[in-house]
Amino acid sequence: MYNMGGSVLDQIMGGGMAGGQPQVQGPFPGEASHETNPIHMVNNDGQKVGEAMGGEYMINKEQGGAIMEGMDSIEDILEEGREPSQEEWRAFYESVNSVFAQPQFRGEEEMMS
């Protein structure tokens, strides 16, 4: 297992591209297989710090946190033994959409070819 160093992943996932437009962060091209299509993440020293595969998306800590907040809200409601309201489901949808509506996740057609 590789140590996922924060500074390298911050650079990879932070979208700090010239012109302010983040790079497309998925889905990565090719087959969804670590055996036949590993996509290596390498730091400036040439050390492997992570691996992805085709079909995967990459999200950063803030994006993951936004999705988890929505999930936690729904989980709390279910643990209370009640059904989430339409408004509560909508809030969950918005938490997920706030991430996947970002520009770096919108170039799917280019990445799939």
HUPECOR-V603837 format. One line per field, one symbol per residue. psi: psi as a letter, one per 30 degrees, with the letter a starting at -180 (. if undefined). Layout:
psi = ???
//
This chain:
psi = kkjikeeeeeeeffgilkffkllkhlkklakikfefhkjkkklfggkkflkalkfllklleeeeeeeeeeeeeeeeeeffglkkleeeeeeeeeeeefeffkefgfheeeff.
//
